[in-house]
Amino acid sequence: MRVIAFLNNKGGVGKTTCSRTMAEYLSKVKKRPTLAIDFDPQCNFSHQYLKMEIDPAAPEGLMPPIHPDYDPQDPDHYDWDGRSSISEIFYGQGVVPYPTYIEKLDLAPGHAEKLLAAESVRKSEVVEKVHKQLANFLASPDVKAAYDTVVIDTAPSKGPLTVSVIKAATHIIIPSVMEEQPVQGIYGMLQLWMQESLSREKNRPLTLVGILPNMFKQTRLHKDILTSLQENTAIGKYMMPVKLSQRIVFAEIDSEDANPHSIFDFQENHVAKQEAMEVCEFISERIFTNE
């Protein structure tokens, strides 16, 4: 099972758009049973597929809606409140993924308050209570039997939740806007990748698929920074030869009443769809080369 994570400790680089695009490509285009996981307390990834609700215990945060399979009359659901999120892995409870409008795509949504609480555990407990939990969940026989691929959206952080994702992932992608602050985040992610690679078992490598120029604009600033990264002796070899441009269509398909609701439902000659296909095909080829 491939576990693909989009990482950058700087915000505003479009990780959620990249995660959504890749998850929909794998499930909708390639027909692979895919689990999308929202590990960002902002829950933007979850909001693409579910009507997230305000958490009464933390009005500034979101929580998942009642699961469509929940039956309060079912004795097996006696100890369940009907909501499930990926954060349950930190509290010793099972995760019940939600179906989405895409046939082969399920979602393990975020729960803002619970994810933030997990990240605030004491330093002496973080390895056992946070760092290992996602890897343990994805290693379970039920998850492996149900899904061929997993796509994880992450918070703009290098904290315990991000470390947990890195320890669970088989492949990582670093999206970045071609501007000074986001580019600084590339170095932080490369450092975490190298640290994890050194500590891992040799038979379970963590592959860096590459650095993806995202939200790219045809401006001198973006072009100059992209060129400087491509020519950088330390980073150039990781730069992807593809990119996602900044396009209004990615914001438009986020709306609840959007039609179509996926970039892959547009006509074949749609420029944004063509670009998304090119990026996803490049990533897919790098990840599934041995199949």
N, C-alpha and C positions, 0 to 999 in steps of 0.2 A: 504494500500500500504506500502510495506516494503522499507525503504530507508537505504541502507547499505553503510557505508563509511570506507575506509581504511586510517588510520591516524598514523603518526609518525613525530615529528618535526625534526628528523634527516634524512638527505638525504642518498641515496644509500642502502636503506633497502628493495627495491623491491616492493614498493606500487603499481606501475603501473602493474607489472606482476601479482600480487595478484588480482588487480581490474579486469584486463582483464580475468584472469582465472575464476573468480567468475561470471562475466557478461556472459561469453560464456557458462559456465555450466548451469546457470539459463535459458538462452534463447535457447541454442542448445540441451542440455540434458534434462532439465525439461520442455522445451517448454513454458516458462513463458514470456509474452511480457515485455521486459526489456529496460530501458533507461539508457545508460551509460553517465556519466557526467564527463567532464575533468575540474577540478577546479585548475589545476596546470599551471601557466604561461609558463612552459617549453613545455607543449602540447604534451608530449610523448604518453599519452593515445590516443589522437586524431590521432596521426600519425600512430597508428596501423590499422586504418580503413579508413582514408582519405589521399589524397595527399595534405598535408598542404603546404601553399605557404609562401614565404618570404613577410613580411609586408613592403611595400615601405616607410611607415611612421616611421617604427622602424626596420631597416634591421637585427637587432639581434634577432627579434622575429618572430613568425609564426602566420598566420591567416588562417581561413578555406577557401576552394575553393568555387567557385560558386555552389550554391545548385542545385541539378538535377531538382528540380521542378520550378526553377526560369524562368520566361518568361518576358523579357523586354517589350514585346508588350501587356502583360496583364495589364489592367488598375488598377487592384487590387495590382499590384507590383510597381506602379508608385513611391512610396516613399521608395522602398527597393533596395539596391545595389546588392542583390542576395547572400549575405553572411549572415550566422547566427551563433551565438555562445552563450554559456551559459552566457557570460558576458553582453548580452543584458538586463538581468534582472536588472542590475544596472543603466541602461540608459532609462528605461521606454519603452522598445521596446519588441516585442514578440520574442520568441525563436522557430525556426523551426528546429526540429531535422533532422539529416541526416540518411538515411537508410544505413545499412552496408551489407556486403556479407552474414551475418547470418540473416535468415528470420525474427526472432522475436527480433532482437537487433537493436535499433536505438541509435544514438550518438548525444549528445549536445556538440560539441567540444569547446575547449578553444580558446581564442584570446589573445595572450601574452600581448600586449600593453594595451588592455582594462581591463584585469584582474589586471595588475599592477597598473593602474590608479585608479581602484576601491579600491584597498587596501591602497592607499595613501591619502584617504580623511581625512579631519580634524577629530581629536578625538571627538569633540563635535557632529559630524554628523554620526559617524561610526555605531551607533546602528540602526538608521533609514535607512541609505543609503546602508549599507552592511550587517550587522548581520541578518536582517529580510528578506532579499530579496529572498534567495533561498527557505526558508520555505514557503514564500508566493507563489512562482512559483509552487512548488510541491503540494501545497494545491489547486491549480486551478482545476476546474471540468474537463477541457480538458485533463490535465495530468493524473489525477486519472482514467479517463475513458480509456485512451490509454495504460496505463502501470500497470503491476502487481507488478513489482519491479524496484528499481533504485539502480545503483551501482556508487559510486562517488570515483574518484581518486583525491588526494589532494596534495598540495605543502608541502615540508618539512619545516613547519612553525607553529607557534602558533598565527599568526597574524589574522587580520579581516576575511580573506577568510576561514581559518580553523574554526574560531568561527562560521561563517555562516553555514558551513557544519555541525558542531556539533549541532547547533540549529535546523537544518532541519532533521537530521538523526533519525531513529528509532533504528538502530543497528550500533555499531562500532566495528572494528577489528583493533588491533594494531600489524602489522607485525614488526619483528625486527631480524636483524642479531645478532648472539650470540657473540658480541664483545662489548667492554666497551662503546664506544661513542654511538652506536645505542641503547644500553640498557638504557643509561641515558634518551633517548627520551621517553622510556616507562613511566617513572615517570612523565614527563611533560604532556603526554596524559592522564594518570590516574587522574592527578590533574584537567585537563579541564573537563574530564568526571564527576568527583565528583561535581565540581562546577555547571555544567549544570544540573545534576540530582537533586541537592538541589533546584534549581530555577524553575524547570519545574512543570507543572500541574501533579498531581498524576495519571490522566487518560492517560497521554502521556509519559510513561517512556522512557528513553534512555538506551538501553540494551548493556552492554559490552559483546559481544560474547566471546572474549578472546584475549590472546596474542599469535600470531602465529610465531613460529620459522621459519624464512625464509632464503633462500640461505644458507642452513645448510651444513656444511662440516664435514666429519668424522675426525676431528682433535681434539687433546686434549683440545685446547682452547675452541672450540665450545661446546664440550661435557661437560667440567667443568662448563662453564657459564650456560648452559642449566640446569644442575643438581642443581646449586646454586639458580637459579630462581625457579625451581620446589620445592625446600626445603625452600624457603623464606616464612615466615609466612604471610607477607602482599601481596605478588604477586603470590605465588604458586597456589592459588585457581583459578587464572585467566589464567594460562598457558594451552594452548590447548594440548591434547594428540597426536596431529598430527603435521606434519611439511612438508615444501617444501624444498627439497635439492637444492643445486646449481647445475644446469645442463645446458650444452651448448645448449640443444634443445630449451630452452626458448628464447635464443638469436637468434637461427636459424629461428624460426617461425616468428620473427619480420621482416625479410627481405621481400621486396615487392614480390619477385618471389618464396617465400617459398611454398613448396608443400609436405605435407599438411600445411595449414596456421593456424590451430587451434590444440592445444594439444589434443582435444577431437576427432580429426579425425584420430589419430594414432590407430594402432591395439590394441585390448583389453589387450594383454600381454606386451605392452610397459611400462617400469617401471615408466617413468615420467607421463604418462597418469594415471596409477594406483594410483600414489601418489597424483596427482591433484584431481582425483575422490574422494579419501579418505578425503582429506582436505575439498573439496566443500560439500561433503555429510555430514560431521560433522557440518559445518557451517549452511547448509540448515536445518538440523534437529533441531539445536538450534533456528533458526529463525522462522521456520514454525511449531513448535510443536503444536500450538493450532488450526491448520487447520483440 
